[in-house]
Amino acid sequence: MTLCNTSVLEQVSIKMRALPTNSNPLGLFHNTFARFKLQPQYTYVDKSEVIPSLDGKKKNQTKHQWQAILHVSDVFITSATSSCKSEARRLCGLNAIDVLKSDNLIVREVARNVDGRKVMRKEVIAVSKQKKVPAYNANACKPESVNPISRFVILDTGHNAIAGNPVGTLVSSCQMCKLEFSFDFKDVFENVTDKTKALSKTVCKVSIEGQVVGVGVDPIKKNSKRLAAEKALNRLRKTYPIVKVNAEIKEAMSKQEIMGKYKNKTEEELPESNIGNRLLKKMGWSGGGLGKEGNEGIEKPVSVEQNFRTTGLGFTQPVINGALDRTTAETIIQNYVASSTTEEMVFSPELSQNDRKLLHQAASKFKLKSLSRGSGKNRFLVISRKVDVTELVANLTENGGKSKVYSLIQPGE
């Protein structure tokens, strides 16, 4: 087995940075190590906790927690924690990919506090080329603290969502930012001497990436959860921006604009340069329908349509005047994908439910994000590129804090 040192890890890092974007990054990660005859070793630590029942009647609950630690030879790479053993291993591998893609790595023996004990171990450290490697400090046993929710953004869907539905707002914001969140409940008693006469209250702690951001106390469990979410949002909005969905959508694409701009393009005749057109003319065809006599055959080429439903071959959907067809929907999406715009594409509420369905399917086919907002006659469709929340905030900042769909509210405003 190859000895793991700084020079070997630099070669691994070069290979890691040259790897293409792949749906299986962990497979490429392990293949890269195998090329250098290195064997990643995963060890697991069970950090589960038993939470005793307060009233003594219910069974004790176990909070499962696994920590995966990755070593290569005797060098520590990274670690990750999750409630599932396999998920902890996956997160550990993804963290290792980020570490090893740094452009300047060294292997150094450092002092760390592990389970309350001070130990010396070899670690991979990413060092900036513009800075000198810091001298060894025996007192520096704790790693530099990093705010785990530094990229948090509050998503305000409108209609007084923050005050009216704080739990839903907090959940949707964490999901948009891809941050882990949890609501932890605990029953407490005011009169601990006689639990039969004690007044119980529920304490709810809401955490984001393991960091407690709000606490609520109420006799009713549901109310304590709401209070915790309210306090969390009031605290977070002082530090983090708010992305608010605009109440009025301007510059939406109308039905008339769609039919005039795209419908005619899909119904154009084949050009003279088309190979099928030229072959038919060589055989005596001069236009119109096909056929040996009377030209009673078909006049337009057979169109190929992708079937998203369970209908059989040859089924034709009845045409409704002014309705959107699948070919036109895909043409709209193709033009948006080919453009370089980062703006969202908004369709007016004039579109029917079937029109929005066709556009949803076309957007999914081309890996775009599609979302219908509003209700009833005011329901409209928004199609956009899949961007990270950090890119979304950056784009809104460049455009003066507003786009067709969103508005950016800075912290404290």
C-alpha positions in Angstrom: 0.0 0.0 0.0 1.3 3.5 -0.9 2.4 5.7 2.0 0.0 8.7 2.4 2.0 11.9 2.5 1.8 15.5 1.2 3.2 14.7 -2.3 0.8 11.8 -2.8 -2.2 13.9 -1.7 -1.2 16.7 -4.0 -1.4 14.2 -6.9 -4.7 12.9 -5.7 -6.0 16.5 -5.4 -4.9 17.3 -9.0 -6.9 14.2 -10.2 -9.9 15.2 -8.1 -10.1 18.7 -9.5 -9.9 17.3 -13.1 -12.8 14.9 -12.6 -16.0 15.8 -14.5 -19.2 16.6 -12.8 -20.8 13.2 -12.2 -24.0 11.8 -10.7 -21.8 9.4 -8.7 -19.0 11.5 -7.1 -18.3 8.9 -4.4 -17.5 6.3 -7.0 -15.0 8.6 -8.7 -13.6 9.5 -5.3 -12.8 5.9 -4.4 -11.6 5.1 -7.9 -9.1 7.9 -7.7 -7.7 6.6 -4.4 -7.5 3.1 -6.0 -5.4 4.5 -8.8 -2.8 5.6 -6.3 -3.1 2.3 -4.4 -4.6 4.0 -1.4 -7.4 2.5 0.7 -9.9 4.9 2.4 -10.8 3.5 5.8 -14.1 4.4 7.5 -14.6 3.9 11.2 -17.9 4.5 13.0 -18.7 5.8 16.5 -22.1 5.2 18.0 -23.1 8.5 19.7 -26.7 7.6 20.4 -28.3 9.0 23.5 -31.1 7.6 25.7 -33.6 10.2 26.6 -35.4 9.2 29.9 -39.2 9.7 30.2 -40.1 12.4 32.7 -43.3 10.8 34.0 -41.9 7.3 34.2 -44.8 5.8 32.3 -43.6 6.1 28.8 -40.6 4.1 27.4 -37.3 5.8 27.3 -36.5 7.2 23.8 -33.2 6.6 22.0 -31.8 9.4 19.8 -29.6 7.5 17.3 -26.5 9.3 16.1 -23.6 7.9 14.2 -20.2 9.5 13.4 -18.2 8.3 10.4 -14.5 9.1 10.4 -12.4 8.7 7.3 -8.6 7.9 7.4 -6.2 7.2 4.6 -3.4 5.1 6.1 -2.8 6.9 9.4 -3.9 10.4 8.1 -7.2 11.8 9.2 -9.2 13.3 6.3 -12.7 14.3 7.7 -15.7 13.2 9.6 -19.5 13.5 9.4 -22.5 12.8 11.7 -26.0 11.6 10.9 -28.8 9.6 12.5 -28.2 6.8 9.9 -24.9 4.9 9.6 -24.9 4.8 5.8 -25.9 8.5 5.5 -23.0 9.4 7.8 -20.6 7.5 5.5 -22.0 9.3 2.4 -21.7 12.8 4.0 -18.2 11.9 5.1 -17.2 11.0 1.6 -18.7 14.2 0.2 -16.8 16.3 2.8 -13.6 14.5 1.8 -14.1 15.4 -1.9 -14.4 19.1 -0.9 -11.3 18.9 1.2 -9.2 17.2 -1.4 -10.2 19.5 -4.2 -8.2 22.4 -2.5 -5.3 23.6 -4.5 -2.7 23.3 -1.7 -2.7 20.5 0.7 -0.2 19.4 3.4 -0.1 16.6 6.0 0.7 17.9 9.4 0.6 16.5 13.0 -1.7 18.6 15.1 -3.2 18.5 18.6 -6.9 17.8 18.9 -9.5 17.2 21.7 -11.1 13.8 20.9 -13.8 12.6 23.4 -12.3 14.8 26.1 -8.7 13.6 25.5 -5.9 15.6 24.0 -4.3 13.6 21.2 -1.8 14.1 18.4 -2.8 13.0 15.0 -1.9 13.5 11.3 -4.4 15.6 9.4 -4.9 16.9 5.9 -4.8 20.8 6.0 -5.7 23.1 3.1 -3.3 26.0 3.0 -3.6 29.1 0.8 -0.6 29.7 -1.4 -0.5 33.3 -0.5 -0.1 32.6 3.2 2.7 30.9 5.1 2.0 27.7 7.0 1.3 28.7 10.6 3.7 27.4 13.2 2.6 24.5 15.4 0.7 25.7 18.5 0.1 23.1 21.2 -2.7 25.2 22.7 -4.7 25.3 19.5 -6.7 22.1 20.0 -10.0 23.3 18.8 -10.7 23.8 15.1 -11.8 27.2 13.8 -15.5 27.7 14.3 -17.6 28.2 11.2 -21.2 29.4 11.2 -23.2 26.4 9.9 -26.1 28.5 8.7 -24.1 31.3 7.0 -26.0 30.8 3.7 -29.5 30.8 5.3 -32.2 32.9 3.5 -35.8 33.4 4.6 -38.4 32.6 1.9 -41.5 34.8 2.3 -44.3 33.4 0.0 -46.5 36.4 0.7 -50.0 36.8 2.2 -48.4 37.6 5.6 -46.6 34.2 5.6 -44.0 35.0 8.2 -46.5 36.0 10.9 -49.4 33.8 9.8 -47.5 30.6 9.2 -44.1 30.8 10.9 -43.6 27.0 11.0 -44.2 26.6 7.2 -42.0 29.6 6.4 -39.1 28.2 8.5 -39.5 24.7 6.9 -39.7 26.0 3.3 -36.7 28.3 3.9 -34.5 25.5 5.2 -35.6 23.2 2.3 -34.7 26.0 -0.2 -31.3 26.5 1.4 -30.8 22.7 1.8 -30.1 22.9 5.5 -31.1 20.3 8.0 -33.6 21.4 10.7 -35.4 19.8 13.6 -38.1 20.5 16.2 -37.2 18.9 19.6 -39.9 18.6 22.3 -39.6 18.1 26.1 -42.2 18.0 28.8 -41.5 19.9 32.0 -43.5 20.1 35.2 -43.9 23.1 37.5 -44.8 21.0 40.6 -42.1 18.3 40.7 -43.1 17.0 44.2 -46.5 15.7 43.1 -46.6 14.9 39.4 -50.3 14.0 39.6 -51.1 17.7 40.4 -48.2 19.1 38.3 -48.9 21.5 35.5 -47.0 20.2 32.5 -45.6 22.5 29.7 -44.0 21.6 26.5 -40.6 23.1 25.6 -39.9 23.2 21.8 -36.4 23.9 20.5 -35.9 24.5 16.8 -32.4 23.8 15.5 -30.8 24.4 12.1 -27.7 22.4 11.3 -27.5 21.5 15.0 -27.6 25.1 16.1 -30.6 26.2 18.3 -32.2 29.3 16.9 -35.5 29.5 18.8 -37.3 28.1 21.9 -41.0 28.1 22.7 -42.9 27.1 25.9 -46.6 26.5 26.1 -49.0 23.9 27.7 -50.0 22.9 24.1 -47.4 21.2 22.0 -48.6 22.8 18.7 -48.4 26.3 20.2 -44.9 25.7 21.6 -43.8 24.8 18.1 -45.3 27.9 16.6 -43.7 30.1 19.3 -40.3 28.6 18.7 -40.6 29.2 14.9 -41.7 32.8 15.5 -38.8 33.5 17.8 -36.4 31.9 15.4 -37.6 34.0 12.4 -37.6 37.2 14.4 -34.0 36.4 15.4 -32.8 35.3 12.0 -34.3 38.2 10.0 -32.0 40.5 11.9 -29.0 38.8 10.4 -30.1 37.0 7.1 -31.9 38.4 4.0 -35.5 37.7 3.0 -36.5 36.6 -0.5 -40.1 37.6 -0.9 -42.4 36.5 -3.7 -44.0 39.5 -5.3 -47.7 39.9 -4.8 -48.2 41.3 -8.3 -46.4 39.6 -11.2 -45.4 42.0 -14.0 -44.2 41.2 -17.5 -46.0 37.9 -17.6 -46.3 36.1 -21.0 -49.9 36.3 -22.2 -51.7 33.6 -24.2 -51.9 35.9 -27.2 -48.1 36.4 -27.1 -47.5 32.7 -26.9 -49.8 31.9 -29.9 -48.4 34.7 -32.0 -44.7 34.2 -31.2 -44.4 30.4 -31.1 -47.5 28.8 -32.6 -46.8 30.0 -36.1 -43.2 28.7 -35.9 -44.3 25.2 -35.2 -46.7 25.2 -38.2 -44.3 26.4 -40.8 -43.9 24.2 -43.9 -40.7 22.2 -44.5 -37.9 24.2 -46.2 -36.7 23.4 -49.7 -33.4 22.1 -48.2 -35.2 19.3 -46.3 -34.0 16.0 -47.6 -37.4 14.4 -47.6 -38.8 17.3 -49.5 -36.1 17.0 -52.2 -36.6 13.2 -52.5 -40.3 13.6 -53.1 -39.8 16.2 -55.8 -37.3 13.9 -57.6 -40.1 11.4 -57.7 -42.6 13.9 -59.3 -44.3 15.3 -56.3 -45.1 19.0 -56.7 -46.9 19.7 -53.5 -50.2 19.0 -51.7 -51.2 15.6 -50.5 -49.4 12.3 -51.3 -50.7 9.6 -53.5 -50.5 8.2 -57.0 -53.8 9.7 -58.1 -55.6 12.7 -56.9 -53.1 13.6 -54.2 -55.6 12.5 -51.5 -52.9 11.4 -49.0 -51.5 13.3 -46.0 -50.2 16.9 -46.7 -48.0 17.3 -43.6 -45.2 15.0 -42.4 -45.9 12.6 -39.6 -45.0 14.3 -36.3 -43.2 12.5 -33.5 -44.5 13.3 -30.0 -43.3 11.9 -26.7 -46.1 10.2 -24.8 -46.2 11.1 -21.0 -49.4 9.3 -20.4 -50.8 5.7 -20.6 -52.6 6.2 -23.9 -52.0 3.8 -26.8 -50.3 4.4 -30.1 -52.4 6.5 -32.5 -54.4 8.3 -29.8 -55.1 11.9 -30.7 -56.0 14.5 -28.2 -59.0 16.6 -29.3 -57.8 20.1 -30.3 -59.3 23.0 -28.4 -59.3 26.4 -30.0 -56.5 28.5 -28.4 -55.1 25.6 -26.4 -51.4 25.0 -26.1 -50.0 21.8 -27.8 -47.0 19.8 -26.7 -44.8 20.9 -29.6 -45.3 24.6 -28.9 -44.7 24.1 -25.2 -41.3 22.4 -25.9 -40.4 25.1 -28.4 -40.9 27.7 -25.7 -38.7 25.8 -23.2 -36.0 25.1 -25.8 -35.8 28.9 -26.6 -35.5 29.7 -22.9 -32.7 27.1 -22.4 -30.8 28.4 -25.4 -30.9 31.9 -24.1 -28.4 33.3 -21.6 -30.9 35.0 -19.4 -31.1 34.3 -15.6 -34.5 35.9 -15.3 -37.6 33.7 -14.5 -40.1 33.0 -17.3 -43.6 33.9 -16.0 -46.9 32.9 -17.7 -50.1 34.8 -17.1 -53.1 33.3 -15.3 -54.8 33.1 -18.8 -53.3 29.7 -19.3 -55.5 26.8 -18.6 -54.7 23.9 -16.3 -53.8 21.7 -19.3 -51.5 24.4 -20.7 -49.6 24.6 -17.4 -49.4 20.8 -17.3 -47.7 20.7 -20.8 -45.2 23.4 -19.8 -44.5 21.6 -16.5 -43.7 18.4 -18.4 -41.5 20.3 -21.0 -39.6 22.0 -18.2 -39.0 18.7 -16.4 -37.7 17.2 -19.7 -35.1 20.0 -20.0 -34.1 19.9 -16.3 -35.7 23.3 -15.4 -37.5 24.3 -12.3 -41.3 24.9 -12.6 -43.7 26.0 -10.0 -47.4 27.1 -10.1 -48.3 29.9 -7.6 -51.6 31.5 -6.6 -55.0 29.9 -6.6 -58.1 29.8 -8.7 -58.2 32.3 -11.5 -55.0 34.0 -10.2 -52.9 30.9 -10.5 -49.8 31.4 -12.7 -46.7 29.4 -13.8 -43.1 30.3 -13.2 -40.2 28.5 -14.9 -36.6 29.2 -14.0 -33.2 27.6 -14.1 -32.1 25.5 -11.1 -29.8 27.9 -9.2 -28.4 27.8 -5.7 -29.9 30.1 -3.2 -26.6 32.0 -3.0 -26.7 32.6 -6.8 -30.3 33.8 -6.4 -29.4 36.4 -3.8 -26.4 37.5 -5.9 -28.6 37.9 -9.1 -31.2 39.9 -7.2 -28.5 42.1 -5.7 -27.1 42.8 -9.2 -30.6 43.7 -10.6 -31.4 46.2 -7.8 -33.0 43.7 -5.5 -36.0 42.8 -7.7 -36.9 40.4 -10.5 -40.2 39.3 -12.1 -41.0 37.0 -9.2 -38.8 37.8 -6.2 -37.8 40.9 -4.1 -34.8 41.0 -1.9 -35.1 42.5 1.6 -31.8 43.1 3.4 -31.5 42.1 7.1 -33.1 44.5 9.6 -35.3 46.3 6.9 
